[in-house]
Amino acid sequence: MLRADVPALILAPMEGVTDAPMRAVQGEIGAFTFAVSEFLRINHATPPKSVFFRHIPELRNDCLTANGLPVVVQILGGDASIMAESAVFAHSLGAKVIDINFGCPAKTVNRHDGGATLLKYPTRIREIVRAVRDALPRDVPVSAKLRLGWDDIDAIHENADMAEEGGASWITIHGRTREAGYSPPIYWSPIGQVRERLSIPVVANGDIWTIEGFRQCREETRCEHFMLGRGALANPVLSQQVAHELGIGSSFPSDLDESFDWTIPLQRLADWTTTFPDLEAVHTVHRMKQWLHMASKYGKFRHFDVVKRVKDSHELYEVLRAVTLQPQ
């Protein structure tokens, strides 16, 4: 799935944002190597098949989106044995890769022994990764998503070592601590320091908003692999620009125009949402506005105040057409 000698661009898991319809939309672009699912919370027992299929419907399609983008199954939890059992069950349902979330900063998750709270206990990271690794066939990669630490950026060195010792095939590092949340600044240099020491690939993640930002991240980390999250949604041509720089995916031009008709990706999101029976129309409009809000907050979309009160998709398209559509 990820090779040390082949650059990769990965769609980040974002809870409530990069669900199956959004993964399909991003898959159509052709820039991403693979996507990572939103985390599936593992509590006191392995979730039933229905939960896996509802959360990651791509499992029904050989863990691919309908347009062929591979999807990695991400699980989150603190009990090594149940995490291992859940990983085995996910594999039996079709998962090709298991990613373990040690990075979620949500307080509710952290209070229940999941996500970034494990960064305070390095040996538990090794224990969980090892349990999952040992439970799966050797040809099924296990990866780990980390932050730099709970409240100390230097903690990444021990935690990354523990993930590697546990048998991770690669790790992804978000360049902030849990305490920092998503507040600036971002620290890319420690990611590069870890990459230099480890024998497994390291994926750089966090605050890549522009192609210039990507170049700076690559310069500081010397990584070959990158994960885009909010930046890919705030600037829908960014993934193509990065793929061009990395020399992967479809043949994208270097001079992509960042102004475009927002109704096109929004309509594709609506279209894909209708293919998933658990999602209702009201959910679709909410997701459209969620996307535009992200583009307004972090990108160049300047009309969110006009569209935020619309009630349905038809009204949304009309309002967008009335306000020139093009980001300024």
C-alpha positions as CSV (number, residue, x, y, z in Angstrom):
1,M,0.0,0.0,0.0
2,L,2.8,2.4,0.9
3,R,6.4,1.9,-0.4
4,A,9.4,3.7,0.9
5,D,10.7,4.4,-2.7
6,V,7.4,5.6,-4.2
7,P,5.9,8.9,-3.2
8,A,2.3,8.8,-1.8
9,L,-0.4,11.3,-1.2
10,I,-3.0,10.2,1.3
11,L,-6.5,11.6,2.2
12,A,-6.6,12.2,5.9
13,P,-9.3,10.8,8.2
14,M,-11.5,13.6,9.5
15,E,-14.4,12.6,11.8
16,G,-17.7,13.7,10.3
17,V,-16.0,15.1,7.2
18,T,-14.2,12.5,5.1
19,D,-17.0,9.9,5.1
20,A,-17.7,7.5,2.3
21,P,-19.3,10.1,-0.1
22,M,-16.5,12.6,0.5
23,R,-13.9,9.8,-0.1
24,A,-15.7,9.0,-3.4
25,V,-15.6,12.7,-4.4
26,Q,-11.9,12.9,-3.6
27,G,-11.3,9.6,-5.4
28,E,-12.7,11.0,-8.6
29,I,-9.9,13.6,-8.7
30,G,-7.3,11.0,-9.2
31,A,-4.6,12.6,-7.0
32,F,-4.7,10.5,-3.9
33,T,-2.8,7.2,-3.5
34,F,-5.3,6.0,-0.8
35,A,-7.7,7.3,1.8
36,V,-7.9,6.5,5.5
37,S,-11.4,6.0,7.0
38,E,-12.7,8.0,9.9
39,F,-11.8,6.1,13.0
40,L,-14.0,3.3,14.2
41,R,-14.1,3.4,18.0
42,I,-13.4,0.0,19.6
43,N,-14.8,-0.1,23.1
44,H,-15.4,-3.2,25.2
45,A,-16.0,-5.6,22.3
46,T,-15.5,-6.0,18.5
47,P,-18.2,-4.1,16.7
48,P,-20.6,-6.2,14.6
49,K,-20.4,-6.5,10.9
50,S,-23.3,-4.0,10.4
51,V,-21.3,-1.3,12.2
52,F,-18.2,-1.9,10.1
53,F,-20.2,-1.8,6.9
54,R,-22.1,1.3,7.9
55,H,-18.9,3.1,8.9
56,I,-16.8,1.9,6.0
57,P,-19.1,0.8,3.2
58,E,-16.1,0.3,0.9
59,L,-15.5,-3.0,2.7
60,R,-18.3,-4.4,0.5
61,N,-16.2,-3.4,-2.6
62,D,-12.8,-4.9,-1.8
63,C,-12.0,-1.8,0.3
64,L,-12.2,0.5,-2.7
65,T,-14.4,3.5,-3.4
66,A,-16.7,3.0,-6.4
67,N,-14.1,4.9,-8.5
68,G,-11.2,2.7,-7.3
69,L,-9.5,4.7,-4.5
70,P,-8.2,2.3,-1.8
71,V,-9.5,2.9,1.7
72,V,-7.5,2.0,4.8
73,V,-9.6,1.0,7.9
74,Q,-8.7,3.0,10.9
75,I,-9.5,1.8,14.4
76,L,-9.2,3.6,17.8
77,G,-9.1,2.1,21.3
78,G,-6.9,1.4,24.3
79,D,-7.4,-2.4,24.9
80,A,-4.7,-4.2,22.9
81,S,-6.5,-7.6,22.8
82,I,-9.9,-6.1,21.6
83,M,-8.1,-3.9,19.1
84,A,-6.4,-7.0,17.8
85,E,-9.7,-9.0,17.6
86,S,-11.3,-6.1,15.8
87,A,-8.5,-5.8,13.3
88,V,-8.8,-9.5,12.5
89,F,-12.5,-9.1,12.0
90,A,-12.0,-6.1,9.8
91,H,-9.6,-8.1,7.7
92,S,-12.1,-10.9,7.4
93,L,-14.6,-8.3,6.0
94,G,-12.2,-7.1,3.4
95,A,-9.8,-4.7,5.1
96,K,-6.4,-4.6,3.3
97,V,-4.6,-2.4,5.8
98,I,-5.3,-1.5,9.4
99,D,-4.4,2.0,10.7
100,I,-4.3,2.7,14.5
101,N,-5.3,6.1,15.7
102,F,-3.1,7.5,18.4
103,G,-3.7,11.1,17.4
104,C,-7.4,12.1,17.9
105,P,-7.4,15.1,20.3
106,A,-11.1,15.0,21.1
107,K,-11.7,15.2,24.8
108,T,-14.5,12.7,24.8
109,V,-12.2,10.2,23.0
110,N,-9.3,10.9,25.2
111,R,-11.3,10.5,28.4
112,H,-12.2,7.0,27.3
113,D,-8.7,5.8,26.7
114,G,-8.5,6.4,23.0
115,G,-6.6,8.5,20.5
116,A,-4.0,11.0,21.7
117,T,-4.2,9.9,25.3
118,L,-2.1,6.9,24.5
119,L,0.8,9.3,23.7
120,K,1.3,9.6,27.4
121,Y,2.1,5.9,27.6
122,P,4.7,5.0,25.0
123,T,4.9,1.3,25.9
124,R,1.2,1.0,25.4
125,I,1.6,2.2,21.8
126,R,4.1,-0.6,21.3
127,E,1.7,-3.1,23.0
128,I,-1.3,-2.2,20.9
129,V,0.6,-2.1,17.6
130,R,2.3,-5.4,18.4
131,A,-1.0,-7.1,19.3
132,V,-2.6,-6.0,16.1
133,R,0.5,-6.8,14.0
134,D,0.8,-10.3,15.5
135,A,-2.9,-11.1,15.0
136,L,-3.0,-10.3,11.3
137,P,-1.4,-12.2,8.4
138,R,2.1,-10.8,7.6
139,D,1.0,-9.4,4.3
140,V,-1.5,-7.1,5.9
141,P,0.2,-3.8,6.7
142,V,-0.4,-2.1,10.1
143,S,0.2,1.6,10.3
144,A,-0.1,4.2,13.1
145,K,-1.3,7.8,13.2
146,L,0.5,9.9,15.9
147,R,0.8,13.5,17.0
148,L,4.1,14.9,18.3
149,G,3.1,14.2,21.9
150,W,0.5,15.0,24.5
151,D,2.0,18.4,25.6
152,D,5.7,18.0,24.5
153,I,6.8,17.9,20.9
154,D,9.9,15.9,21.9
155,A,7.8,13.0,22.9
156,I,7.4,12.0,19.3
157,H,10.8,10.3,19.3
158,E,10.0,7.7,21.9
159,N,6.4,7.2,20.7
160,A,7.6,6.7,17.1
161,D,10.2,4.2,18.3
162,M,7.5,2.3,20.1
163,A,5.3,2.2,17.0
164,E,8.2,0.9,14.9
165,E,9.2,-1.7,17.6
166,G,5.5,-2.9,17.7
167,G,5.8,-3.7,14.0
168,A,4.2,-0.7,12.2
169,S,4.8,-0.7,8.5
170,W,4.7,3.1,8.4
171,I,3.6,5.9,10.7
172,T,1.9,9.2,10.0
173,I,2.8,12.2,12.2
174,H,0.7,15.3,12.7
175,G,3.0,18.2,13.6
176,R,1.3,19.3,16.8
177,T,0.7,18.0,20.3
178,R,-2.7,17.0,21.6
179,E,-2.7,20.1,23.9
180,A,-2.2,22.4,20.8
181,G,-5.2,20.9,19.1
182,Y,-5.3,22.6,15.7
183,S,-3.9,25.9,16.8
184,P,-0.7,27.3,15.3
185,P,2.2,26.9,15.0
186,I,2.8,23.7,13.2
187,Y,6.1,21.9,13.8
188,W,7.3,20.0,10.7
189,S,11.0,19.7,11.6
190,P,10.5,17.0,14.3
191,I,8.8,14.9,11.7
192,G,11.9,15.1,9.6
193,Q,14.1,14.2,12.6
194,V,12.0,11.1,13.1
195,R,12.1,10.2,9.5
196,E,15.9,10.3,9.5
197,R,16.1,7.8,12.4
198,L,13.4,5.2,11.6
199,S,13.8,2.4,9.2
200,I,10.1,2.6,8.2
201,P,8.4,5.3,6.0
202,V,7.1,8.4,7.7
203,V,4.1,10.4,6.4
204,A,4.1,14.2,7.1
205,N,0.7,15.7,8.0
206,G,-0.6,19.0,9.2
207,D,-1.3,22.5,7.9
208,I,-0.5,22.0,4.2
209,W,-2.9,24.7,2.8
210,T,-1.1,25.7,-0.3
211,I,1.4,24.4,-2.8
212,E,4.0,26.7,-1.2
213,G,3.2,25.3,2.2
214,F,3.6,21.8,0.8
215,R,7.1,22.7,-0.6
216,Q,8.1,24.1,2.8
217,C,6.8,20.9,4.6
218,R,8.8,18.8,2.1
219,E,11.9,20.9,2.6
220,E,11.7,20.7,6.4
221,T,10.8,17.0,6.6
222,R,12.5,15.5,3.5
223,C,9.5,13.1,3.5
224,E,8.3,11.4,0.3
225,H,4.8,10.8,1.7
226,F,2.2,13.3,2.7
227,M,-1.3,13.4,4.1
228,L,-3.8,16.2,3.2
229,G,-6.9,16.8,5.3
230,R,-8.5,20.2,5.7
231,G,-6.3,21.7,3.0
232,A,-7.6,19.4,0.4
233,L,-11.1,20.5,1.1
234,A,-10.4,24.2,1.6
235,N,-8.6,24.3,-1.7
236,P,-9.9,21.5,-4.0
237,V,-7.1,21.8,-6.5
238,L,-4.4,21.4,-3.9
239,S,-4.3,17.6,-4.1
240,Q,-3.7,17.9,-7.9
241,Q,-1.0,20.4,-7.4
242,V,0.8,18.2,-4.8
243,A,0.4,15.1,-6.9
244,H,2.0,17.0,-9.8
245,E,4.9,18.0,-7.6
246,L,5.3,14.4,-6.4
247,G,5.0,13.0,-9.9
248,I,2.2,10.6,-9.0
249,G,-1.4,10.0,-10.0
250,S,-3.0,11.5,-13.1
251,S,-1.1,13.9,-15.2
252,F,-2.0,17.3,-13.7
253,P,-0.7,20.6,-15.1
254,S,1.6,22.7,-12.9
255,D,-0.5,25.8,-13.5
256,L,-3.9,24.7,-12.2
257,D,-6.4,27.5,-11.9
258,E,-7.6,27.8,-8.3
259,S,-10.8,29.6,-9.3
260,F,-13.6,27.2,-10.2
261,D,-17.4,26.5,-10.0
262,W,-18.2,25.3,-6.5
263,T,-21.5,23.7,-7.7
264,I,-19.5,21.0,-9.5
265,P,-17.9,19.3,-6.4
266,L,-20.9,20.0,-4.3
267,Q,-23.2,18.2,-6.9
268,R,-20.8,15.3,-6.9
269,L,-21.0,15.1,-3.1
270,A,-24.8,15.1,-3.3
271,D,-24.8,12.4,-6.0
272,W,-22.5,10.1,-4.1
273,T,-24.5,10.6,-0.9
274,T,-27.6,9.2,-2.6
275,T,-25.8,5.9,-3.1
276,F,-25.6,5.4,0.7
277,P,-29.1,4.7,2.1
278,D,-28.2,5.6,5.7
279,L,-27.6,9.2,4.7
280,E,-30.6,11.5,4.4
281,A,-31.1,14.6,2.2
282,V,-30.9,17.0,5.1
283,H,-27.5,15.5,5.9
284,T,-26.4,16.3,2.3
285,V,-27.2,20.0,2.6
286,H,-25.4,20.1,6.0
287,R,-22.4,18.4,4.4
288,M,-22.3,20.9,1.5
289,K,-22.4,23.9,3.9
290,Q,-19.8,22.2,6.1
291,W,-17.5,22.0,3.1
292,L,-18.1,25.6,2.1
293,H,-17.5,26.7,5.7
294,M,-14.1,25.0,5.6
295,A,-13.3,26.6,2.3
296,S,-14.3,30.0,3.8
297,K,-12.3,29.6,7.0
298,Y,-9.2,28.1,5.4
299,G,-9.4,28.8,1.7
300,K,-10.5,31.5,-0.7
301,F,-14.3,31.0,-0.7
302,R,-15.8,34.4,0.4
303,H,-19.5,33.9,0.3
304,F,-20.3,31.6,3.2
305,D,-22.4,34.3,5.0
306,V,-24.7,34.2,1.9
307,V,-25.2,30.5,1.7
308,K,-25.2,29.4,5.4
309,R,-28.9,29.8,5.8
310,V,-30.1,27.9,2.7
311,K,-32.5,25.0,3.4
312,D,-32.0,22.7,0.4
313,S,-29.5,21.9,-2.3
314,H,-31.5,23.7,-5.1
315,E,-31.5,26.9,-3.1
316,L,-27.8,26.5,-2.4
317,Y,-26.9,26.1,-6.2
318,E,-29.0,29.2,-7.0
319,V,-27.3,31.3,-4.4
320,L,-23.9,30.2,-5.5
321,R,-24.7,31.1,-9.1
322,A,-25.9,34.5,-7.9
323,V,-22.6,35.3,-6.2
324,T,-20.3,34.5,-9.0
325,L,-19.1,31.1,-7.8
326,Q,-15.5,31.9,-8.2
327,P,-13.3,32.3,-5.0
328,Q,-11.7,35.7,-4.9
